[in-house]
Amino acid sequence: MSNFKIDITPSVTTYELYTIATYTHWFAIGEFIDNSLTSAYNNWEQLNKLYNGKYELIIEIVFDYDKKTLKISDNAAGIPDTDIQRALRAGEPPKDTSLLSVHGVGMKMSAFWFGRSLNIKATPISLKHGYEVTVDLDEIKRTRSAEANVEEVAAKMLPGTDIFIEKIKSERILHTTGVTKLKLLLSSMYRIYLSNVNRKVTIKFNGTALVYKEPNILNEPYWPDREGPDKNQPIIRWERDFSYTTKTGKVITGKVGLLENMSRFLSGFLLHYKGKGMGGIGSVDSGDEISQQDVRDTREYYRPPKIFGQEGGNRYQRFVGSFDISALGKTSTTDKPNWAGDEEYEFVS
């Protein structure tokens, strides 16, 4: 590889539209996490050999509130130099869409939703050197040139990618409660990856590893009547497997159960696409960091009234579950399942 230029002319107007997109901080940062997970999972065996059988994906998110910068670093397989033009063009999906990177929109939309300058520095697993490229919307406007220079740089000891976003808008800067809420929702969104013991994943936010605490499921004997359990009844784990095939042949699987203790904050269903939470990520324990009410975001709960009943009721505070809705696909903003027709009604029913 040597220095070269890429043309991003068709995407510049779209980049400007991304700056005013309707987004949330957790789903915006999630786009970068998705790319890291996809890169690592698709190259896990190779990476494991490089790390002598002890590979662990580490994603580090550093939000500098004073300098108004955001950096996301990983030790995944890096972006191949042959793929960088596609990666910077809006709406050009990758060849392999089997995991989380599907539409070819996420990284660009998230980067320019946050700020006006995107810098990528990568060491691909297949190369002995790295490269760096910057896309600055203000510089493009000043020079009226939509060519980006890709420059060869010294490789890191091991492959990986650094994403650096500058000129972050003031309204995108989070403080105190907002930061804690972001961390909690990210830990909930990626709970399945964080709990995978075979392929270990660590996500750090400003140096602190994200941790998701699974809620306890009810373990009690069955009560045949209001008098209480029969003395001969065994203790039951109140959870069961779930599987449903829609009329169009899409299969949804998962588990549904009852919480050990009623909670208006921990109840709800998680809907995940290939392991990433698409809906219901608000069901999370805030611990003692901030009040649970501050974390609560009604947009991020999934509690269909037909199942959960009225707010505050017994069912509303007891039902919990996790469902794989990968067969439905996901929207281009990757923040909700791609229900079609009556599929959601069928699922709830």
C-alpha positions in Angstrom: 0.0 0.0 0.0 1.0 3.6 -0.6 -0.8 6.9 -0.2 -3.9 7.3 -2.4 -7.1 9.4 -2.7 -10.7 8.3 -2.4 -13.7 10.2 -3.8 -16.7 10.7 -1.4 -18.5 13.2 -3.6 -21.9 11.4 -3.6 -21.9 11.2 0.2 -21.0 14.8 1.2 -24.6 16.1 1.0 -25.8 13.0 3.0 -23.2 13.7 5.7 -24.7 17.1 6.3 -28.1 15.5 6.7 -26.7 13.2 9.3 -25.9 16.2 11.5 -29.6 16.8 12.1 -30.7 13.1 12.3 -33.0 12.0 15.1 -30.7 9.8 17.2 -29.8 8.9 20.8 -26.3 8.9 22.2 -26.5 5.2 23.0 -27.5 4.0 19.6 -25.0 6.4 17.9 -22.1 5.0 19.9 -23.5 1.6 19.4 -22.8 1.9 15.7 -19.0 1.9 16.4 -19.3 -1.0 18.8 -21.2 -2.9 16.1 -18.3 -2.5 13.7 -15.8 -3.6 16.3 -17.8 -6.7 17.1 -18.3 -7.6 13.5 -14.6 -7.2 12.7 -13.6 -9.3 15.7 -16.2 -12.1 15.3 -15.5 -12.4 11.6 -11.8 -12.8 12.2 -11.8 -14.4 15.7 -9.7 -17.5 14.8 -7.0 -15.4 13.2 -6.9 -12.9 16.1 -6.9 -15.7 18.6 -3.7 -17.1 17.0 -2.1 -13.6 17.2 -2.9 -13.5 20.9 -1.7 -17.1 21.6 -5.2 -18.4 22.2 -6.1 -15.7 24.7 -7.8 -13.2 22.5 -10.3 -10.8 24.1 -12.0 -8.0 22.2 -11.5 -4.8 24.0 -13.4 -1.7 22.9 -12.5 1.6 24.6 -14.7 4.7 24.4 -13.2 8.0 25.6 -15.5 11.0 25.7 -13.5 14.2 26.4 -16.2 16.7 27.5 -13.8 19.7 27.7 -12.1 19.2 24.3 -15.4 18.0 22.7 -13.9 14.9 21.2 -14.9 11.2 21.1 -12.5 8.3 20.5 -13.4 4.7 20.0 -10.5 2.2 19.8 -10.5 -1.5 19.4 -8.1 -4.4 19.0 -10.3 -6.1 16.3 -9.1 -6.9 12.7 -9.0 -3.3 11.4 -10.6 -2.0 8.2 -8.9 -3.3 5.1 -7.4 -0.5 2.9 -9.4 -2.0 0.0 -12.6 -1.4 1.9 -12.0 2.2 3.1 -13.8 3.9 0.2 -16.9 1.8 0.6 -16.8 2.4 4.4 -16.8 6.2 3.9 -19.6 6.2 1.2 -23.1 6.5 2.5 -25.4 3.5 1.9 -22.8 1.1 0.5 -23.2 -2.1 2.6 -20.3 -4.5 3.2 -20.0 -7.7 1.2 -20.6 -9.7 4.4 -23.8 -8.7 6.2 -24.1 -11.8 8.3 -23.5 -10.0 11.7 -24.2 -6.5 12.8 -22.8 -4.3 9.9 -25.6 -4.4 7.4 -26.7 -1.1 5.8 -23.4 0.7 5.2 -24.8 3.8 7.1 -24.0 3.5 10.8 -20.5 4.8 11.2 -20.9 7.8 9.0 -24.3 8.8 10.5 -23.1 8.4 14.0 -19.8 10.3 13.4 -21.4 13.3 11.8 -24.4 13.3 14.2 -21.8 13.9 16.9 -19.3 16.2 15.2 -18.0 17.6 12.0 -14.6 15.8 11.7 -14.0 12.1 11.4 -10.5 10.6 11.6 -9.9 6.9 11.1 -6.5 5.2 11.8 -6.4 1.5 11.2 -4.0 -1.4 11.1 -5.7 -4.2 9.1 -4.8 -7.8 10.1 -3.7 -8.6 6.6 -1.2 -5.7 6.3 2.3 -4.9 7.7 1.4 -1.2 8.0 -1.5 1.0 8.8 -3.3 3.9 7.2 -5.0 7.1 8.2 -7.8 9.2 6.6 -9.8 12.3 7.8 -13.1 13.6 6.5 -13.7 17.2 7.8 -17.1 18.7 6.7 -15.8 22.3 7.2 -12.7 21.6 5.2 -14.8 20.1 2.4 -17.0 23.2 2.4 -13.9 25.5 2.3 -12.0 23.7 -0.4 -15.1 22.5 -2.3 -13.2 19.2 -2.7 -14.7 15.8 -1.7 -11.5 13.9 -2.1 -10.0 12.4 1.0 -6.3 11.5 1.3 -5.5 8.1 2.7 -2.0 8.0 4.0 0.2 5.1 5.0 1.3 5.2 8.7 3.4 2.9 10.9 1.4 -0.2 12.0 0.6 -0.9 15.6 2.1 -4.1 17.1 -1.3 -5.7 16.7 -4.3 -4.9 14.4 -7.1 -2.6 15.4 -8.9 0.6 14.6 -9.1 4.1 16.2 -12.0 6.3 15.4 -11.6 10.0 16.4 -14.4 12.5 16.2 -13.8 16.2 16.7 -15.8 19.4 16.6 -18.6 17.8 18.6 -21.6 20.0 19.0 -22.3 21.4 22.5 -25.8 19.8 22.5 -24.2 16.4 22.0 -22.0 16.7 25.1 -23.3 14.7 28.1 -22.9 15.5 31.8 -23.3 13.6 35.1 -26.7 11.9 34.9 -26.6 11.7 31.1 -23.2 9.9 31.2 -24.4 7.3 33.7 -27.5 6.7 31.7 -25.5 6.2 28.5 -23.2 3.7 30.2 -26.2 1.7 31.7 -28.1 1.6 28.4 -25.0 0.5 26.5 -24.3 -2.3 29.0 -28.0 -3.4 28.6 -27.8 -3.2 24.8 -24.8 -5.4 24.6 -25.6 -7.7 27.5 -25.5 -10.8 25.4 -21.9 -10.1 24.1 -20.7 -9.0 27.5 -21.8 -12.3 29.1 -20.4 -14.6 26.4 -17.8 -16.7 28.1 -16.5 -18.3 24.9 -15.7 -15.1 23.1 -14.9 -12.5 25.7 -15.8 -8.9 25.0 -14.9 -5.9 27.2 -16.4 -2.5 26.6 -14.9 0.4 28.5 -16.3 3.9 28.9 -13.7 6.5 30.0 -11.7 3.7 31.6 -14.5 1.8 33.4 -15.7 -1.5 32.1 -19.4 -1.8 31.4 -21.2 -4.5 33.4 -24.7 -5.8 33.0 -26.5 -7.4 36.0 -29.1 -10.0 35.1 -32.3 -9.6 37.1 -33.3 -12.6 39.3 -36.0 -14.9 38.1 -38.8 -16.0 40.6 -38.1 -19.4 42.2 -41.2 -20.5 44.2 -43.7 -23.4 44.4 -47.0 -23.1 42.5 -49.9 -21.8 44.5 -53.1 -23.7 43.5 -55.2 -21.2 45.4 -55.0 -18.0 47.5 -54.1 -20.0 50.6 -50.5 -20.5 49.3 -48.4 -23.4 48.0 -49.2 -27.0 48.6 -46.6 -28.5 50.9 -45.9 -31.2 48.3 -45.3 -28.8 45.4 -41.7 -28.5 44.2 -39.9 -25.2 43.8 -40.3 -23.9 40.2 -38.2 -21.5 38.2 -40.8 -19.3 36.6 -39.3 -19.0 33.1 -40.1 -20.9 29.9 -38.7 -21.1 26.4 -40.6 -19.4 23.6 -40.7 -20.0 19.9 -43.0 -18.6 17.2 -43.0 -18.6 13.4 -44.8 -15.7 11.8 -47.2 -16.2 8.9 -44.3 -15.2 6.6 -42.1 -17.9 8.0 -39.8 -15.8 10.2 -38.8 -17.5 13.5 -38.6 -15.6 16.8 -37.2 -17.5 19.8 -36.4 -16.6 23.4 -37.4 -16.8 27.0 -40.2 -15.3 29.1 -40.4 -15.3 32.8 -41.4 -13.6 36.1 -39.1 -11.4 38.2 -38.2 -12.5 41.7 -39.4 -9.1 43.0 -41.8 -6.7 41.3 -40.0 -3.8 39.6 -41.3 -1.1 37.3 -37.7 -0.6 36.1 -36.4 -4.1 35.6 -39.5 -5.6 33.9 -39.9 -5.6 30.2 -38.8 -7.6 27.1 -35.5 -7.3 25.3 -35.7 -7.6 21.5 -32.2 -8.3 20.1 -30.8 -8.5 16.6 -27.9 -11.0 16.5 -27.2 -10.3 20.1 -27.6 -6.5 20.1 -30.6 -5.0 21.9 -32.9 -3.3 19.4 -35.8 -2.7 21.9 -36.3 -3.0 25.6 -32.8 -1.9 26.6 -34.2 0.3 29.3 -34.8 -2.6 31.6 -31.6 -2.2 33.7 -30.5 -1.9 37.3 -28.9 1.5 38.0 -27.5 0.3 41.4 -26.6 3.2 43.6 -25.0 5.4 40.9 -28.1 7.6 40.3 -31.8 7.3 40.9 -33.6 4.7 38.8 -36.0 7.4 37.7 -33.1 9.4 36.1 -32.1 6.3 34.1 -35.6 5.5 32.9 -36.3 6.3 29.3 -39.8 5.2 28.2 -38.6 5.0 24.5 -36.3 2.2 25.5 -38.8 -0.1 27.2 -40.8 -2.8 25.4 -43.9 -3.6 27.3 -46.9 -4.4 25.0 -50.1 -3.5 27.0 -51.8 -6.7 25.9 -49.2 -8.6 27.9 -48.2 -6.2 30.6 -51.5 -4.6 31.4 -51.8 -1.2 33.0 -48.7 0.7 34.3 -47.9 -0.1 37.9 -50.0 -3.3 37.9 -48.7 -6.8 38.9 -48.0 -8.0 35.3 -46.4 -4.7 34.4 -43.9 -5.2 37.2 -43.3 -8.9 36.8 -42.9 -10.0 33.2 -39.4 -10.2 31.8 -38.0 -11.8 28.7 -35.4 -11.8 25.9 -36.2 -12.6 22.3 -34.1 -13.0 19.2 -35.8 -11.1 16.4 -32.9 -11.3 13.9 -35.2 -12.9 11.3 -37.1 -9.6 11.1 -34.1 -7.6 10.1 -33.4 -4.1 11.4 -34.1 -0.5 10.3 -31.3 1.6 8.7 -31.0 3.5 12.0 -30.5 0.2 13.7 -32.5 1.2 16.8 -35.7 -0.8 16.3 -36.8 -4.1 14.9 -38.0 -4.1 11.3 -41.6 -5.3 11.9 -43.6 -5.8 8.7 -47.4 -5.8 8.3 -49.0 -7.5 11.3 -45.8 -9.3 12.5 -45.7 -7.4 15.8 -49.4 -8.0 16.5 -48.8 -11.7 15.8 -45.8 -11.9 18.1 -47.6 -10.2 21.0 -50.7 -12.3 20.5 
